[in-house]
Amino acid sequence: MSKVPTYVQAIDGKFYQEPTIIGEGWFICFDDDDPPELVIEQPIKKAAVEILKSTGIHYTALQKHSKSQREFDGKTKKAISYFFHLHSRIPVPQKFDKAIDRPSGDCVFYEFPAT
């Protein structure tokens, strides 16, 4: 549960508040008190490593986190999630609260040099 806003820097240099990267049967979300999370609808159509590679995200320490029920396309479905350590800017997210040039105030943010 977020206590403060979370901003993640994307490849366009902007910081996106509460971004979600969405693919077919999966999404990646960010929270202030957990590592980035990849959530995959069950049954798995693509492996976690394959999904992350397809996004261009650089990461380490991919670890299975939990089985749960999550929302996909407006329906609650079984899912499995993985935590990972983020080491690069993310693609511009499909869903976010707002985009800004620089976070300020009480927040958590992921910032990386341009590659």
N, CA, C and O atoms as a printed pandas DataFrame, in Angstrom:
     atom_number atom_name residue_name chain_id  residue_number  x_coord  y_coord  z_coord
0              1         N          MET        A               1    0.844   -1.179    0.000
1              2        CA          MET        A               1    0.000    0.000    0.000
2              3         C          MET        A               1    0.892    1.246    0.000
3              4         O          MET        A               1    1.771    1.397    0.848
4              5         N          SER        A               2    0.654    2.103   -0.936
5              6        CA          SER        A               2    1.480    3.304   -1.072
6              7         C          SER        A               2    1.181    4.312    0.032
7              8         O          SER        A               2    0.029    4.622    0.335
8              9         N          LYS        A               3    2.256    4.803    0.614
9             10        CA          LYS        A               3    2.127    5.851    1.620
10            11         C          LYS        A               3    2.500    7.207    1.041
11            12         O          LYS        A               3    2.031    8.245    1.508
12            13         N          VAL        A               4    3.352    7.185    0.017
13            14        CA          VAL        A               4    3.761    8.397   -0.690
14            15         C          VAL        A               4    3.748    8.093   -2.181
15            16         O          VAL        A               4    3.792    6.923   -2.560
16            17         N          PRO        A               5    3.689    9.100   -3.031
17            18        CA          PRO        A               5    3.717    8.853   -4.481
18            19         C          PRO        A               5    5.028    8.201   -4.921
19            20         O          PRO        A               5    6.086    8.458   -4.348
20            21         N          THR        A               6    4.940    7.364   -5.935
21            22        CA          THR        A               6    6.101    6.722   -6.535
22            23         C          THR        A               6    6.247    7.228   -7.963
23            24         O          THR        A               6    5.298    7.181   -8.745
24            25         N          TYR        A               7    7.441    7.712   -8.300
25            26        CA          TYR        A               7    7.742    8.198   -9.641
26            27         C          TYR        A               7    8.842    7.331  -10.238
27            28         O          TYR        A               7    9.794    6.966   -9.548
28            29         N          VAL        A               8    8.711    7.004  -11.513
29            30        CA          VAL        A               8    9.723    6.226  -12.208
30            31         C          VAL        A               8   10.096    6.965  -13.487
31            32         O          VAL        A               8    9.226    7.401  -14.240
32            33         N          GLN        A               9   11.407    7.099  -13.724
33            34        CA          GLN        A               9   11.871    7.808  -14.913
34            35         C          GLN        A               9   11.772    6.895  -16.133
35            36         O          GLN        A               9   12.202    5.742  -16.105
36            37         N          ALA        A              10   11.202    7.434  -17.191
37            38        CA          ALA        A              10   11.040    6.687  -18.442
38            39         C          ALA        A              10   12.110    7.118  -19.443
39            40         O          ALA        A              10   12.868    8.057  -19.200
40            41         N          ILE        A              11   12.155    6.416  -20.566
41            42        CA          ILE        A              11   13.173    6.683  -21.584
42            43         C          ILE        A              11   13.074    8.079  -22.189
43            44         O          ILE        A              11   14.033    8.557  -22.795
44            45         N          ASP        A              12   11.923    8.741  -22.034
45            46        CA          ASP        A              12   11.784   10.110  -22.541
46            47         C          ASP        A              12   12.297   11.148  -21.543
47            48         O          ASP        A              12   12.217   12.348  -21.806
48            49         N          GLY        A              13   12.830   10.695  -20.387
49            50        CA          GLY        A              13   13.398   11.590  -19.387
50            51         C          GLY        A              13   12.408   12.089  -18.353
51            52         O          GLY        A              13   12.822   12.620  -17.323
52            53         N          LYS        A              14   11.113   11.936  -18.594
53            54        CA          LYS        A              14   10.092   12.387  -17.637
54            55         C          LYS        A              14    9.929   11.354  -16.519
55            56         O          LYS        A              14   10.271   10.182  -16.677
56            57         N          PHE        A              15    9.400   11.819  -15.392
57            58        CA          PHE        A              15    9.076   10.955  -14.268
58            59         C          PHE        A              15    7.566   10.740  -14.247
59            60         O          PHE        A              15    6.792   11.697  -14.276
60            61         N          TYR        A              16    7.160    9.481  -14.196
61            62        CA          TYR        A              16    5.745    9.125  -14.228
62            63         C          TYR        A              16    5.302    8.659  -12.850
63            64         O          TYR        A              16    5.908    7.772  -12.249
64            65         N          GLN        A              17    4.225    9.280  -12.360
65            66        CA          GLN        A              17    3.690    8.916  -11.048
66            67         C          GLN        A              17    2.813    7.681  -11.182
67            68         O          GLN        A              17    1.923    7.631  -12.031
68            69         N          GLU        A              18    3.067    6.687  -10.342
69            70        CA          GLU        A              18    2.316    5.430  -10.284
70            71         C          GLU        A              18    2.167    4.803  -11.681
71            72         O          GLU        A              18    1.051    4.517  -12.115
72            73         N          PRO        A              19    3.290    4.590  -12.383
73            74        CA          PRO        A              19    3.196    4.048  -13.742
74            75         C          PRO        A              19    2.841    2.561  -13.761
75            76         O          PRO        A              19    3.159    1.820  -12.830
76            77         N          THR        A              20    2.181    2.144  -14.830
77            78        CA          THR        A              20    1.916    0.730  -15.077
78            79         C          THR        A              20    2.251    0.465  -16.540
79            80         O          THR        A              20    1.747    1.133  -17.443
80            81         N          ILE        A              21    3.112   -0.524  -16.749
81            82        CA          ILE        A              21    3.453   -0.966  -18.102
82            83         C          ILE        A              21    2.594   -2.190  -18.367
83            84         O          ILE        A              21    2.596   -3.136  -17.580
84            85         N          ILE        A              22    1.862   -2.174  -19.468
85            86        CA          ILE        A              22    0.855   -3.212  -19.712
86            87         C          ILE        A              22    1.149   -3.972  -20.998
87            88         O          ILE        A              22    1.449   -3.382  -22.036
88            89         N          GLY        A              23    1.057   -5.290  -20.904
89            90        CA          GLY        A              23    1.186   -6.158  -22.060
90            91         C          GLY        A              23    0.032   -7.152  -22.067
91            92         O          GLY        A              23   -0.827   -7.117  -21.186
92            93         N          GLU        A              24    0.011   -8.019  -23.035
93            94        CA          GLU        A              24   -1.059   -9.005  -23.131
94            95         C          GLU        A              24   -0.878  -10.074  -22.054
95            96         O          GLU        A              24    0.040  -10.890  -22.129
96            97         N          GLY        A              25   -1.761  -10.063  -21.052
97            98        CA          GLY        A              25   -1.716  -11.041  -19.977
98            99         C          GLY        A              25   -0.703  -10.737  -18.887
99           100         O          GLY        A              25   -0.385  -11.616  -18.085
100          101         N          TRP        A              26   -0.187   -9.516  -18.838
101          102        CA          TRP        A              26    0.774   -9.144  -17.795
102          103         C          TRP        A              26    0.808   -7.629  -17.613
103          104         O          TRP        A              26    0.367   -6.875  -18.480
104          105         N          PHE        A              27    1.339   -7.198  -16.466
105          106        CA          PHE        A              27    1.615   -5.782  -16.236
106          107         C          PHE        A              27    2.736   -5.648  -15.212
107          108         O          PHE        A              27    2.994   -6.556  -14.422
108          109         N          ILE        A              28    3.399   -4.486  -15.247
109          110        CA          ILE        A              28    4.449   -4.152  -14.289
110          111         C          ILE        A              28    3.989   -2.914  -13.542
111          112         O          ILE        A              28    3.610   -1.912  -14.148
112          113         N          CYS        A              29    4.026   -2.997  -12.199
113          114        CA          CYS        A              29    3.614   -1.849  -11.388
114          115         C          CYS        A              29    4.704   -1.524  -10.363
115          116         O          CYS        A              29    5.589   -2.339  -10.098
116          117         N          PHE        A              30    4.624   -0.329   -9.798
117          118        CA          PHE        A              30    5.641    0.190   -8.896
118          119         C          PHE        A              30    4.953    0.725   -7.645
119          120         O          PHE        A              30    3.877    1.317   -7.721
120          121         N          ASP        A              31    5.588    0.509   -6.489
121          122        CA          ASP        A              31    5.024    0.920   -5.206
122          123         C          ASP        A              31    6.150    1.483   -4.351
123          124         O          ASP        A              31    7.315    1.145   -4.560
124          125         N          ASP        A              32    5.816    2.331   -3.398
125          126        CA          ASP        A              32    6.860    2.957   -2.585
126          127         C          ASP        A              32    7.497    2.006   -1.574
127          128         O          ASP        A              32    8.625    2.251   -1.146
128          129         N          ASP        A              33    6.822    0.941   -1.183
129          130        CA          ASP        A              33    7.397    0.077   -0.152
130          131         C          ASP        A              33    7.661   -1.361   -0.617
131          132         O          ASP        A              33    7.939   -2.228    0.211
132          133         N          ASP        A              34    7.581   -1.622   -1.901
133          134        CA          ASP        A              34    7.916   -2.922   -2.479
134          135         C          ASP        A              34    8.792   -2.696   -3.707
135          136         O          ASP        A              34    8.761   -1.616   -4.298
136          137         N          PRO        A              35    9.576   -3.710   -4.099
137          138        CA          PRO        A              35   10.306   -3.588   -5.361
138          139         C          PRO        A              35    9.326   -3.567   -6.540
139          140         O          PRO        A              35    8.151   -3.885   -6.360
140          141         N          PRO        A              36    9.782   -3.202   -7.736
141          142        CA          PRO        A              36    8.917   -3.296   -8.908
142          143         C          PRO        A              36    8.353   -4.718   -9.013
143          144         O          PRO        A              36    9.020   -5.691   -8.663
144          145         N          GLU        A              37    7.113   -4.815   -9.500
145          146        CA          GLU        A              37    6.415   -6.103   -9.532
146          147         C          GLU        A              37    5.882   -6.407  -10.930
147          148         O          GLU        A              37    5.169   -5.600  -11.527
148          149         N          LEU        A              38    6.239   -7.575  -11.437
149          150        CA          LEU        A              38    5.704   -8.092  -12.690
150          151         C          LEU        A              38    4.601   -9.073  -12.329
151          152         O          LEU        A              38    4.846  -10.048  -11.618
152          153         N          VAL        A              39    3.386   -8.826  -12.813
153          154        CA          VAL        A              39    2.230   -9.681  -12.523
154          155         C          VAL        A              39    1.799  -10.345  -13.829
155          156         O          VAL        A              39    1.549   -9.671  -14.828
156          157         N          ILE        A              40    1.716  -11.679  -13.808
157          158        CA          ILE        A              40    1.389  -12.441  -15.014
158          159         C          ILE        A              40    0.121  -13.249  -14.777
159          160         O          ILE        A              40   -0.001  -13.976  -13.791
160          161         N          GLU        A              41   -0.816  -13.104  -15.707
161          162        CA          GLU        A              41   -2.067  -13.866  -15.653
162          163         C          GLU        A              41   -1.772  -15.354  -15.787
163          164         O          GLU        A              41   -0.888  -15.752  -16.546
164          165         N          GLN        A              42   -2.514  -16.174  -15.048
165          166        CA          GLN        A              42   -2.391  -17.631  -15.136
166          167         C          GLN        A              42   -3.395  -18.176  -16.133
167          168         O          GLN        A              42   -4.482  -17.603  -16.202
168          169         N          PRO        A              43   -3.156  -19.200  -16.898
169          170        CA          PRO        A              43   -1.853  -19.841  -17.010
170          171         C          PRO        A              43   -0.872  -18.938  -17.756
171          172         O          PRO        A              43   -1.269  -18.126  -18.592
172          173         N          ILE        A              44    0.398  -19.091  -17.444
173          174        CA          ILE        A              44    1.448  -18.251  -18.027
174          175         C          ILE        A              44    1.583  -18.534  -19.522
175          176         O          ILE        A              44    1.759  -19.679  -19.940
176          177         N          LYS        A              45    1.498  -17.465  -20.315
177          178        CA          LYS        A              45    1.686  -17.593  -21.767
178          179         C          LYS        A              45    3.121  -17.241  -22.147
179          180         O          LYS        A              45    3.643  -17.731  -23.148
180          181         N          LYS        A              46    3.761  -16.379  -21.332
181          182        CA          LYS        A              46    5.150  -15.976  -21.552
182          183         C          LYS        A              46    5.878  -16.035  -20.217
183          184         O          LYS        A              46    5.299  -15.731  -19.174
184          185         N          ALA        A              47    7.137  -16.425  -20.251
185          186        CA          ALA        A              47    7.949  -16.467  -19.039
186          187         C          ALA        A              47    8.314  -15.047  -18.597
187          188         O          ALA        A              47    8.398  -14.132  -19.416
188          189         N          ALA        A              48    8.528  -14.882  -17.300
189          190        CA          ALA        A              48    8.863  -13.571  -16.741
190          191         C          ALA        A              48   10.098  -12.968  -17.417
191          192         O          ALA        A              48   10.103  -11.784  -17.754
192          193         N          VAL        A              49   11.127  -13.764  -17.614
193          194        CA          VAL        A              49   12.359  -13.275  -18.247
194          195         C          VAL        A              49   12.068  -12.788  -19.667
195          196         O          VAL        A              49   12.584  -11.751  -20.085
196          197         N          GLU        A              50   11.251  -13.526  -20.401
197          198        CA          GLU        A              50   10.897  -13.142  -21.772
198          199         C          GLU        A              50   10.129  -11.820  -21.793
199          200         O          GLU        A              50   10.363  -10.974  -22.656
200          201         N          ILE        A              51    9.219  -11.646  -20.845
201          202        CA          ILE        A              51    8.432  -10.405  -20.763
202          203         C          ILE        A              51    9.347   -9.219  -20.476
203          204         O          ILE        A              51    9.294   -8.207  -21.175
204          205         N          LEU        A              52   10.185   -9.343  -19.450
205          206        CA          LEU        A              52   11.072   -8.232  -19.104
206          207         C          LEU        A              52   12.023   -7.898  -20.247
207          208         O          LEU        A              52   12.283   -6.724  -20.512
208          209         N          LYS        A              53   12.539   -8.909  -20.923
209          210        CA          LYS        A              53   13.428   -8.681  -22.067
210          211         C          LYS        A              53   12.699   -7.909  -23.167
211          212         O          LYS        A              53   13.283   -7.029  -23.799
212          213         N          SER        A              54   11.429   -8.234  -23.397
213          214        CA          SER        A              54   10.659   -7.567  -24.457
214          215         C          SER        A              54   10.420   -6.086  -24.173
215          216         O          SER        A              54   10.177   -5.315  -25.102
216          217         N          THR        A              55   10.485   -5.676  -22.904
217          218        CA          THR        A              55   10.269   -4.270  -22.546
218          219         C          THR        A              55   11.534   -3.440  -22.662
219          220         O          THR        A              55   11.472   -2.211  -22.712
220          221         N          GLY        A              56   12.695   -4.111  -22.707
221          222        CA          GLY        A              56   13.966   -3.391  -22.733
222          223         C          GLY        A              56   14.432   -2.957  -21.351
223          224         O          GLY        A              56   15.437   -2.255  -21.234
224          225         N          ILE        A              57   13.723   -3.358  -20.310
225          226        CA          ILE        A              57   14.081   -3.006  -18.938
226          227         C          ILE        A              57   15.305   -3.812  -18.506
227          228         O          ILE        A              57   15.365   -5.021  -18.725
228          229         N          HIS        A              58   16.278   -3.138  -17.891
229          230        CA          HIS        A              58   17.442   -3.809  -17.319
230          231         C          HIS        A              58   17.124   -4.087  -15.854
231          232         O          HIS        A              58   16.691   -3.194  -15.127
232          233         N          TYR        A              59   17.338   -5.315  -15.429
233          234        CA          TYR        A              59   16.945   -5.721  -14.079
234          235         C          TYR        A              59   17.899   -6.798  -13.554
235          236         O          TYR        A              59   18.678   -7.386  -14.305
236          237         N          THR        A              60   17.816   -7.033  -12.257
237          238        CA          THR        A              60   18.484   -8.163  -11.615
238          239         C          THR        A              60   17.549   -8.688  -10.534
239          240         O          THR        A              60   16.494   -8.117  -10.259
240          241         N          ALA        A              61   17.968   -9.782   -9.938
241          242        CA          ALA        A              61   17.305  -10.347   -8.758
242          243         C          ALA        A              61   15.819  -10.643   -8.965
243          244         O          ALA        A              61   14.998  -10.338   -8.101
244          245         N          LEU        A              62   15.476  -11.234  -10.104
245          246        CA          LEU        A              62   14.087  -11.634  -10.355
246          247         C          LEU        A              62   13.741  -12.771   -9.407
247          248         O          LEU        A              62   14.412  -13.803   -9.390
248          249         N          GLN        A              63   12.689  -12.575   -8.620
249          250        CA          GLN        A              63   12.280  -13.633   -7.693
250          251         C          GLN        A              63   10.775  -13.743   -7.619
251          252         O          GLN        A              63   10.059  -12.741   -7.611
252          253         N          LYS        A              64   10.302  -14.990   -7.565
253          254        CA          LYS        A              64    8.869  -15.248   -7.460
254          255         C          LYS        A              64    8.375  -14.675   -6.139
255          256         O          LYS        A              64    8.971  -14.906   -5.087
256          257         N          HIS        A              65    7.286  -13.930   -6.204
257          258        CA          HIS        A              65    6.770  -13.274   -5.002
258          259         C          HIS        A              65    5.528  -13.975   -4.457
259          260         O          HIS        A              65    5.524  -14.427   -3.312
260          261         N          SER        A              66    4.477  -14.068   -5.269
261          262        CA          SER        A              66    3.236  -14.639   -4.734
262          263         C          SER        A              66    2.293  -15.090   -5.839
263          264         O          SER        A              66    2.438  -14.732   -7.008
264          265         N          LYS        A              67    1.321  -15.890   -5.419
265          266        CA          LYS        A              67    0.167  -16.210   -6.257
266          267         C          LYS        A              67   -0.976  -15.382   -5.703
267          268         O          LYS        A              67   -1.082  -15.187   -4.492
268          269         N          SER        A              68   -1.832  -14.896   -6.590
269          270        CA          SER        A              68   -2.896  -14.007   -6.134
270          271         C          SER        A              68   -4.026  -13.982   -7.151
271          272         O          SER        A              68   -4.032  -14.738   -8.123
272          273         N          GLN        A              69   -4.962  -13.113   -6.907
273          274        CA          GLN        A              69   -6.022  -12.812   -7.863
274          275         C          GLN        A              69   -5.860  -11.336   -8.199
275          276         O          GLN        A              69   -5.850  -10.491   -7.305
276          277         N          ARG        A              70   -5.735  -11.027   -9.475
277          278        CA          ARG        A              70   -5.533   -9.646   -9.909
278          279         C          ARG        A              70   -6.468   -9.346  -11.063
279          280         O          ARG        A              70   -7.050  -10.248  -11.665
280          281         N          GLU        A              71   -6.601   -8.063  -11.360
281          282        CA          GLU        A              71   -7.528   -7.651  -12.419
282          283         C          GLU        A              71   -6.816   -7.561  -13.763
283          284         O          GLU        A              71   -5.794   -6.888  -13.903
284          285         N          PHE        A              72   -7.381   -8.256  -14.748
285          286        CA          PHE        A              72   -6.928   -8.193  -16.137
286          287         C          PHE        A              72   -8.159   -7.943  -16.996
287          288         O          PHE        A              72   -9.139   -8.682  -16.902
288          289         N          ASP        A              73   -8.121   -6.910  -17.833
289          290        CA          ASP        A              73   -9.240   -6.583  -18.726
290          291         C          ASP        A              73  -10.565   -6.495  -17.972
291          292         O          ASP        A              73  -11.596   -6.944  -18.473
292          293         N          GLY        A              74  -10.540   -5.917  -16.766
293          294        CA          GLY        A              74  -11.757   -5.713  -15.999
294          295         C          GLY        A              74  -12.288   -6.952  -15.293
295          296         O          GLY        A              74  -13.368   -6.910  -14.704
296          297         N          LYS        A              75  -11.546   -8.056  -15.342
297          298        CA          LYS        A              75  -11.979   -9.303  -14.697
298          299         C          LYS        A              75  -10.915   -9.776  -13.722
299          300         O          LYS        A              75   -9.722   -9.653  -13.998
300          301         N          THR        A              76  -11.335  -10.316  -12.582
301          302        CA          THR        A              76  -10.402  -10.871  -11.613
302          303         C          THR        A              76   -9.990  -12.265  -12.059
303          304         O          THR        A              76  -10.826  -13.133  -12.308
304          305         N          LYS        A              77   -8.660  -12.459  -12.157
305          306        CA          LYS        A              77   -8.117  -13.736  -12.633
306          307         C          LYS        A              77   -6.953  -14.159  -11.753
307          308         O          LYS        A              77   -6.351  -13.334  -11.065
308          309         N          LYS        A              78   -6.638  -15.461  -11.777
309          310        CA          LYS        A              78   -5.481  -15.957  -11.048
310          311         C          LYS        A              78   -4.220  -15.385  -11.678
311          312         O          LYS        A              78   -4.134  -15.214  -12.894
312          313         N          ALA        A              79   -3.235  -15.089  -10.815
313          314        CA          ALA        A              79   -1.995  -14.487  -11.297
314          315         C          ALA        A              79   -0.823  -14.955  -10.442
315          316         O          ALA        A              79   -0.996  -15.469   -9.337
316          317         N          ILE        A              80    0.351  -14.764  -10.981
317          318        CA          ILE        A              80    1.592  -15.003  -10.256
318          319         C          ILE        A              80    2.421  -13.736  -10.410
319          320         O          ILE        A              80    2.421  -13.111  -11.471
320          321         N          SER        A              81    3.126  -13.360   -9.351
321          322        CA          SER        A              81    3.910  -12.126   -9.450
322          323         C          SER        A              81    5.364  -12.364   -9.074
323          324         O          SER        A              81    5.702  -13.283   -8.327
324          325         N          TYR        A              82    6.207  -11.500   -9.620
325          326        CA          TYR        A              82    7.644  -11.545   -9.407
326          327         C          TYR        A              82    8.123  -10.152   -9.029
327          328         O          TYR        A              82    7.677   -9.163   -9.610
328          329         N          PHE        A              83    9.023  -10.067   -8.065
329          330        CA          PHE        A              83    9.705   -8.817   -7.751
330          331         C          PHE        A              83   11.044   -8.817   -8.474
331          332         O          PHE        A              83   11.611   -9.875   -8.748
332          333         N          PHE        A              84   11.546   -7.625   -8.782
333          334        CA          PHE        A              84   12.869   -7.510   -9.395
334          335         C          PHE        A              84   13.481   -6.169   -9.032
335          336         O          PHE        A              84   12.776   -5.253   -8.609
336          337         N          HIS        A              85   14.797   -6.052   -9.199
337          338        CA          HIS        A              85   15.488   -4.783   -8.976
338          339         C          HIS        A              85   15.641   -4.089  -10.318
339          340         O          HIS        A              85   16.161   -4.670  -11.270
340          341         N          LEU        A              86   15.196   -2.870  -10.387
341          342        CA          LEU        A              86   15.226   -2.081  -11.615
342          343         C          LEU        A              86   16.575   -1.384  -11.762
343          344         O          LEU        A              86   17.087   -0.807  -10.802
344          345         N          HIS        A              87   17.162   -1.438  -12.985
345          346        CA          HIS        A              87   18.458   -0.812  -13.235
346          347         C          HIS        A              87   18.457    0.087  -14.469
347          348         O          HIS        A              87   19.525    0.434  -14.975
348          349         N          SER        A              88   17.283    0.469  -14.961
349          350        CA          SER        A              88   17.234    1.332  -16.142
350          351         C          SER        A              88   15.916    2.094  -16.174
351          352         O          SER        A              88   14.974    1.799  -15.438
352          353         N          ARG        A              89   15.892    3.071  -17.043
353          354        CA          ARG        A              89   14.631    3.769  -17.282
354          355         C          ARG        A              89   13.638    2.781  -17.897
355          356         O          ARG        A              89   14.024    1.781  -18.502
356          357         N          ILE        A              90   12.366    3.082  -17.727
357          358        CA          ILE        A              90   11.313    2.208  -18.245
358          359         C          ILE        A              90   10.763    2.758  -19.556
359          360         O          ILE        A              90   10.967    3.930  -19.872
360          361         N          PRO        A              91   10.061    1.910  -20.329
361          362        CA          PRO        A              91    9.353    2.460  -21.490
362          363         C          PRO        A              91    8.290    3.441  -20.993
363          364         O          PRO        A              91    7.870    3.363  -19.839
364          365         N          VAL        A              92    7.859    4.352  -21.842
365          366        CA          VAL        A              92    6.782    5.263  -21.448
366          367         C          VAL        A              92    5.564    4.398  -21.107
367          368         O          VAL        A              92    5.102    3.623  -21.944
368          369         N          PRO        A              93    5.046    4.526  -19.884
369          370        CA          PRO        A              93    3.959    3.641  -19.447
370          371         C          PRO        A              93    2.625    3.957  -20.115
371          372         O          PRO        A              93    2.363    5.093  -20.510
372          373         N          GLN        A              94    1.785    2.926  -20.233
373          374        CA          GLN        A              94    0.452    3.112  -20.807
374          375         C          GLN        A              94   -0.493    3.775  -19.804
375          376         O          GLN        A              94   -1.419    4.488  -20.191
376          377         N          LYS        A              95   -0.254    3.536  -18.517
377          378        CA          LYS        A              95   -1.120    4.071  -17.464
378          379         C          LYS        A              95   -0.262    4.784  -16.427
379          380         O          LYS        A              95    0.788    4.275  -16.032
380          381         N          PHE        A              96   -0.705    5.965  -15.982
381          382        CA          PHE        A              96    0.005    6.710  -14.942
382          383         C          PHE        A              96   -0.885    7.834  -14.456
383          384         O          PHE        A              96   -1.848    8.207  -15.125
384          385         N          ASP        A              97   -0.558    8.380  -13.275
385          386        CA          ASP        A              97   -1.342    9.489  -12.722
386          387         C          ASP        A              97   -0.950   10.821  -13.353
387          388         O          ASP        A              97   -1.814   11.603  -13.751
388          389         N          LYS        A              98    0.364   11.081  -13.444
389          390        CA          LYS        A              98    0.840   12.302  -14.104
390          391         C          LYS        A              98    2.295   12.139  -14.478
391          392         O          LYS        A              98    2.994   11.280  -13.941
392          393         N          ALA        A              99    2.751   12.974  -15.407
393          394        CA          ALA        A              99    4.147   12.994  -15.839
394          395         C          ALA        A              99    4.714   14.371  -15.507
395          396         O          ALA        A              99    4.089   15.396  -15.779
396          397         N          ILE        A             100    5.919   14.379  -14.909
397          398        CA          ILE        A             100    6.551   15.639  -14.524
398          399         C          ILE        A             100    8.035   15.602  -14.903
399          400         O          ILE        A             100    8.586   14.544  -15.207
400          401         N          ASP        A             101    8.671   16.790  -14.879
401          402        CA          ASP        A             101   10.097   16.869  -15.209
402          403         C          ASP        A             101   10.983   16.407  -14.053
403          404         O          ASP        A             101   12.045   15.825  -14.280
404          405         N          ARG        A             102   10.556   16.660  -12.823
405          406        CA          ARG        A             102   11.374   16.326  -11.652
406          407         C          ARG        A             102   10.479   16.178  -10.422
407          408         O          ARG        A             102    9.702   17.084  -10.120
408          409         N          PRO        A             103   10.573   15.047   -9.704
409          410        CA          PRO        A             103    9.778   14.899   -8.485
410          411         C          PRO        A             103   10.267   15.839   -7.382
411          412         O          PRO        A             103   11.446   16.190   -7.326
412          413         N          SER        A             104    9.354   16.236   -6.520
413          414        CA          SER        A             104    9.714   17.041   -5.349
414          415         C          SER        A             104    8.754   16.686   -4.224
415          416         O          SER        A             104    7.724   16.052   -4.450
416          417         N          GLY        A             105    9.094   17.090   -3.040
417          418        CA          GLY        A             105    8.243   16.809   -1.892
418          419         C          GLY        A             105    8.418   15.375   -1.414
419          420         O          GLY        A             105    9.397   14.713   -1.757
420          421         N          ASP        A             106    7.477   14.908   -0.630
421          422        CA          ASP        A             106    7.513   13.584   -0.019
422          423         C          ASP        A             106    7.151   12.532   -1.060
423          424         O          ASP        A             106    5.988   12.414   -1.445
424          425         N          CYS        A             107    8.141   11.767   -1.515
425          426        CA          CYS        A             107    7.910   10.781   -2.563
426          427         C          CYS        A             107    9.072    9.792   -2.636
427          428         O          CYS        A             107   10.104    9.970   -1.989
428          429         N          VAL        A             108    8.878    8.753   -3.434
429          430        CA          VAL        A             108    9.935    7.810   -3.783
430          431         C          VAL        A             108   10.121    7.936   -5.281
431          432         O          VAL        A             108    9.137    8.031   -6.015
432          433         N          PHE        A             109   11.380    7.941   -5.759
433          434        CA          PHE        A             109   11.546    7.976   -7.213
434          435         C          PHE        A             109   12.735    7.133   -7.650
435          436         O          PHE        A             109   13.739    7.017   -6.948
436          437         N          TYR        A             110   12.584    6.551   -8.831
437          438        CA          TYR        A             110   13.621    5.764   -9.487
438          439         C          TYR        A             110   14.196    6.641  -10.594
439          440         O          TYR        A             110   13.472    7.046  -11.504
440          441         N          GLU        A             111   15.492    6.936  -10.524
441          442        CA          GLU        A             111   16.151    7.796  -11.505
442          443         C          GLU        A             111   17.381    7.084  -12.050
443          444         O          GLU        A             111   18.134    6.469  -11.295
444          445         N          PHE        A             112   17.582    7.170  -13.366
445          446        CA          PHE        A             112   18.708    6.498  -14.020
446          447         C          PHE        A             112   19.293    7.405  -15.084
447          448         O          PHE        A             112   18.569    8.203  -15.678
448          449         N          PRO        A             113   20.600    7.296  -15.338
449          450        CA          PRO        A             113   21.182    8.085  -16.435
450          451         C          PRO        A             113   20.655    7.615  -17.781
451          452         O          PRO        A             113   20.280    6.453  -17.942
452          453         N          ALA        A             114   20.631    8.518  -18.735
453          454        CA          ALA        A             114   20.209    8.165  -20.090
454          455         C          ALA        A             114   21.217    7.175  -20.671
455          456         O          ALA        A             114   22.413    7.251  -20.392
456          457         N          THR        A             115   20.714    6.251  -21.480
457          458        CA          THR        A             115   21.625    5.276  -22.095
458          459         C          THR        A             115   21.701    5.498  -23.584
459          460         O          THR        A             115   22.417    4.777  -24.279
